[in-house]
């Protein structure tokens, strides 16, 4: 018989599954790599108003960690970058899983089949890297075109070769990727692992998404890895995992779509004492309709809006306290002054504010400042 859980139980379950740290701490490289593995994927984003998104996301779980950590983990082949929810950090154990995509559909989502269209440029780029070692796009000549998304030809080819699995990311200088041959970045064990077939690939992604997020609807599973074909494509594989006792379909008392959890998971039994500020691209927020339904949070990303159209601010970090999102902090890092600036804070409707919440917010701001690497906190 299908069990039914309340929305409150489900909310506690999905927030607890994120593994947010409950206290100020320092994260070691092994903990950073382990956090990526638990989350299954950590989204990368170039906006640095506060800090890069992946740094905020990881710091919320492991605490402040050295800035070069992720680049060194990439260089050592302990993590890799590839397309998942978006461009993401992924655990290296999943390289064979994503080889299924590289081998069967490794065309760049924006640039298309340019390797086949420009084979001479592809050979030139590969030859340069083979001879000189890890290179970034700045090491190649060429002029970019006009327009926001125009890139010089070598940059587009580097991304296309990476998407096809012919190159891997061997670290970053600043935020710029360094590309190298996979055999010089990844271990023979990883490179030689068997590539799964279509069924195994999808079932593994589905199970890992549910495990990483605690609970997901079928549409949320699709969104987690931006899977083509939508719910219709994954539903037979979901049913297989349910029948095999890997996943369990659970009804929700609000009468909405049922959710999938790990079979036998004690939904709602784990409490969390987290007090953290989240990246706007945090895993908890990837499925916006689910966040609104279960957490009661209408997630808005307003960086692409004009200033007068913004409701909360340019780069707004949701504030998690316990098992609720209780506010939104419009933040900016002033690196020259060594300060984290709280430009505005908006409390969520129907959230009771208290001295304890105010104290928790202060601690969350301090933890974020430590992670970013500044000492001062300034409230507007």
C-alpha positions in Angstrom: 0.0 0.0 0.0 1.3 3.5 -0.9 2.1 5.5 2.1 1.2 9.2 2.5 3.4 11.9 3.9 2.5 15.5 4.9 4.0 18.5 3.1 5.8 19.4 6.4 7.4 15.9 6.5 8.5 16.2 2.9 9.9 19.6 3.4 12.0 18.4 6.4 13.2 15.5 4.3 14.3 17.4 1.2 16.1 20.1 3.2 17.8 17.5 5.5 18.9 15.6 2.4 21.0 18.6 1.3 23.4 18.1 4.1 23.8 21.8 5.0 26.4 22.3 7.7 25.0 23.3 11.1 28.0 25.1 12.4 31.0 27.1 11.2 33.8 24.9 10.0 36.7 24.4 7.5 36.3 22.1 4.6 39.1 19.8 3.4 39.6 18.8 -0.2 38.3 15.3 0.5 35.1 16.7 1.9 34.6 19.0 -1.1 34.9 16.0 -3.4 32.6 13.9 -1.2 30.0 16.7 -1.2 30.0 16.8 -5.0 29.4 13.0 -4.9 26.5 13.3 -2.4 24.8 16.0 -4.5 25.5 14.1 -7.8 26.2 17.4 -9.5 27.1 21.0 -8.5 26.1 23.8 -11.0 28.8 26.2 -12.3 28.0 29.8 -13.1 30.2 32.7 -14.1 28.5 35.4 -12.0 30.8 36.5 -9.1 28.8 39.2 -7.4 29.2 37.4 -4.1 31.3 34.5 -5.2 31.1 31.8 -7.9 28.0 29.7 -7.4 29.7 26.4 -6.9 31.8 27.9 -4.0 28.7 29.1 -2.2 26.9 25.8 -2.8 29.8 23.7 -1.5 30.6 26.1 1.4 27.0 25.7 2.6 27.8 22.0 3.1 31.5 21.7 4.1 32.3 25.3 5.3 35.0 27.6 4.1 37.7 25.9 2.0 40.8 27.1 0.0 40.0 28.8 -3.2 42.2 26.5 -5.4 40.6 23.3 -4.1 38.3 22.6 -7.0 40.9 23.4 -9.6 43.3 21.0 -7.9 40.6 18.3 -7.7 40.0 18.7 -11.4 43.7 18.5 -12.1 44.1 15.3 -10.1 41.1 13.7 -11.8 39.1 13.6 -8.6 36.2 15.6 -10.2 35.3 16.4 -13.7 33.1 18.9 -15.5 30.3 18.1 -17.9 26.7 18.9 -18.8 24.2 17.7 -16.2 21.6 20.1 -14.8 23.7 22.7 -16.6 27.5 22.7 -16.8 28.4 21.0 -13.5 31.1 19.6 -11.3 30.6 15.8 -11.1 32.2 13.0 -9.2 34.9 11.2 -11.2 33.2 7.9 -10.6 30.5 9.1 -12.9 32.8 9.7 -15.9 31.8 6.3 -17.5 28.2 7.1 -17.0 28.5 10.4 -18.9 30.6 8.7 -21.6 27.2 7.3 -22.7 26.3 10.8 -23.7 29.7 11.7 -25.1 29.7 8.6 -27.3 26.1 8.7 -28.4 25.2 12.3 -28.6 28.3 14.4 -27.9 27.3 17.5 -29.9 27.6 20.8 -28.1 24.2 22.1 -27.1 24.9 25.6 -28.5 27.5 25.1 -31.2 26.2 21.9 -32.8 28.3 19.6 -34.9 31.2 22.0 -35.5 33.8 19.2 -35.1 32.5 17.6 -38.3 32.1 20.9 -40.0 35.6 22.2 -39.2 37.8 19.1 -38.9 41.0 21.0 -39.6 40.4 23.4 -36.7 39.6 20.4 -34.5 42.9 18.7 -35.5 44.8 21.9 -34.9 43.4 22.4 -31.4 44.0 18.8 -30.4 47.5 18.9 -31.8 48.4 22.1 -29.8 47.2 20.6 -26.6 48.9 17.2 -27.3 52.1 19.0 -27.8 52.0 21.8 -25.2 49.9 20.4 -22.4 46.8 22.0 -20.7 45.7 25.1 -22.5 42.9 27.7 -22.2 41.1 29.6 -24.9 43.5 32.5 -24.4 46.4 30.4 -25.7 44.8 30.3 -29.2 44.7 33.0 -31.7 41.5 34.3 -33.3 39.0 37.1 -32.9 35.6 36.7 -31.4 32.6 37.9 -33.4 30.0 40.5 -32.3 27.2 39.9 -29.8 27.0 38.7 -26.2 27.4 35.0 -27.0 30.0 35.2 -29.8 33.2 33.4 -29.2 36.4 33.1 -31.2 36.5 29.8 -33.3 39.1 28.1 -31.1 37.0 28.7 -28.0 34.0 27.2 -29.6 36.0 24.2 -30.8 37.5 23.6 -27.3 34.0 23.4 -25.8 32.8 21.1 -28.6 35.7 18.8 -28.2 35.1 18.8 -24.4 31.4 18.0 -24.9 32.4 15.1 -27.2 34.8 13.7 -24.5 37.9 14.3 -26.6 39.1 16.8 -24.0 38.7 17.1 -20.3 39.0 20.0 -17.9 42.4 19.9 -16.2 41.8 22.7 -13.7 41.0 26.4 -13.9 43.0 29.6 -13.8 40.7 32.1 -12.2 37.5 30.9 -13.8 38.9 30.0 -17.2 39.1 26.4 -18.0 42.3 24.5 -18.9 41.7 21.8 -21.4 43.8 18.6 -21.8 43.6 15.1 -23.2 41.5 12.9 -20.9 44.3 10.3 -20.6 46.5 13.0 -19.0 43.8 13.9 -16.4 41.9 10.8 -15.6 43.1 7.4 -14.3 43.2 4.3 -16.5 40.7 2.7 -14.2 38.1 5.5 -14.9 38.9 5.7 -18.6 38.7 1.9 -19.1 35.5 1.4 -17.2 32.6 0.1 -19.3 30.2 2.6 -20.8 26.6 1.7 -19.8 23.8 1.1 -22.2 20.8 3.4 -22.5 18.7 1.6 -19.9 21.4 1.4 -17.3 22.4 5.1 -18.0 18.9 6.4 -17.3 18.2 4.2 -14.3 21.4 5.2 -12.7 20.8 8.9 -13.2 17.2 8.6 -11.9 18.3 6.7 -8.7 21.1 9.1 -8.1 19.0 12.2 -8.5 16.4 10.9 -6.0 19.1 10.0 -3.5 20.8 13.4 -3.9 17.6 15.4 -3.5 15.8 13.2 -1.0 12.5 13.3 -3.0 11.6 14.3 -6.5 8.6 14.1 -8.8 9.1 12.5 -12.2 9.3 16.0 -13.7 11.9 17.0 -11.1 14.0 14.0 -12.1 14.0 15.2 -15.7 14.9 18.7 -14.5 17.8 17.5 -12.3 19.7 16.3 -15.4 17.8 18.2 -18.1 16.9 14.8 -19.7 15.6 15.0 -23.3 12.3 13.2 -23.9 10.8 14.4 -20.7 8.7 12.3 -18.3 7.5 9.9 -21.0 11.1 8.8 -21.6 11.9 8.1 -17.9 8.6 6.7 -16.7 9.3 3.0 -17.7 12.6 3.2 -16.0 11.1 4.7 -12.9 8.6 1.9 -12.8 11.4 -0.6 -13.1 13.3 0.9 -10.2 10.1 0.9 -8.1 9.4 -2.7 -8.9 13.0 -3.6 -8.0 12.7 -2.0 -4.6 15.3 0.7 -5.4 12.8 3.6 -5.3 9.4 4.0 -3.6 6.5 6.1 -4.8 4.9 8.1 -2.0 1.7 10.1 -1.9 1.6 13.6 -0.6 -1.2 14.8 1.6 -1.7 18.0 -0.5 -3.1 15.8 -3.3 -0.4 16.8 -5.8 1.8 14.6 -7.8 3.4 11.7 -5.8 7.1 11.8 -5.1 9.8 9.3 -5.4 12.1 8.5 -2.5 14.6 5.8 -1.8 12.7 2.7 -0.8 11.9 2.7 2.9 13.3 6.2 3.5 12.1 7.6 6.8 10.5 10.7 5.4 10.4 13.7 7.8 12.3 11.9 10.6 15.5 14.0 10.3 15.6 17.5 11.7 18.1 20.1 10.6 19.5 23.0 12.5 21.1 24.6 9.4 21.4 28.4 9.2 22.9 29.0 5.7 22.6 31.4 2.8 22.1 29.5 -0.5 23.4 30.2 -4.0 20.5 31.2 -6.3 21.6 28.1 -8.2 21.7 25.7 -5.2 20.5 22.1 -5.9 17.5 22.6 -3.5 16.1 25.2 -5.9 16.6 23.5 -9.3 12.9 22.5 -9.5 11.1 25.8 -8.9 7.5 24.4 -8.9 8.6 21.8 -6.4 10.2 24.4 -4.2 7.1 26.5 -4.2 4.8 23.5 -3.5 6.9 21.8 -0.8 9.0 24.6 0.7 6.6 27.4 0.1 9.2 29.4 -1.7 8.7 31.2 -5.0 12.2 31.3 -6.3 13.1 34.3 -8.5 16.4 34.8 -10.2 16.5 38.5 -11.2 20.0 39.0 -12.5 18.8 39.3 -16.1 16.0 41.8 -15.3 16.4 45.5 -15.5 16.9 47.2 -12.1 13.4 48.7 -12.0 11.9 45.3 -12.6 13.6 43.5 -9.7 11.5 42.7 -6.6 14.3 41.6 -4.3 17.6 42.6 -5.9 20.3 41.6 -8.4 22.0 38.6 -6.7 19.7 37.3 -3.9 20.6 34.4 -1.6 17.7 32.5 0.1 18.3 32.1 3.8 17.6 28.6 5.2 17.0 28.4 9.0 16.0 25.0 10.3 13.6 23.4 7.8 12.4 26.6 6.2 13.5 29.3 3.8 12.7 32.4 5.9 14.2 35.3 3.9 16.1 36.6 0.9 19.4 38.5 1.2 20.5 40.8 -1.6 24.3 40.6 -1.2 27.5 41.8 -2.8 31.1 41.3 -2.1 33.4 44.3 -2.1 36.7 42.6 -2.4 38.7 45.8 -2.4 37.3 46.8 1.0 37.3 43.2 2.3 33.5 43.4 3.0 30.3 41.4 2.4 27.5 43.9 1.9 23.9 43.1 2.8 22.1 45.6 0.6 18.6 44.5 1.5 16.9 41.6 3.4 13.3 40.5 2.8 11.6 38.2 5.3 9.3 35.6 3.8 5.6 36.1 4.3 4.0 34.2 7.2 7.4 33.5 8.8 7.6 34.5 12.4 10.7 36.5 13.0 12.5 36.3 16.4 15.8 37.1 18.1 17.0 33.6 17.4 16.3 34.0 13.7 18.2 37.3 13.7 21.1 35.6 15.5 21.1 32.8 13.0 21.2 35.3 10.1 24.2 37.0 11.6 26.0 33.6 11.9 25.1 32.7 8.3 26.5 36.0 7.1 29.7 35.4 9.0 30.0 31.9 7.6 29.5 33.2 4.1 32.0 36.0 4.6 34.6 33.4 5.7 33.9 31.3 2.7 34.2 34.2 0.3 37.4 35.4 2.1 36.4 38.7 3.5 36.4 39.9 7.1 33.8 42.7 7.3 30.0 42.5 7.1 28.2 45.7 6.3 24.4 46.2 6.5 22.9 48.9 4.4 
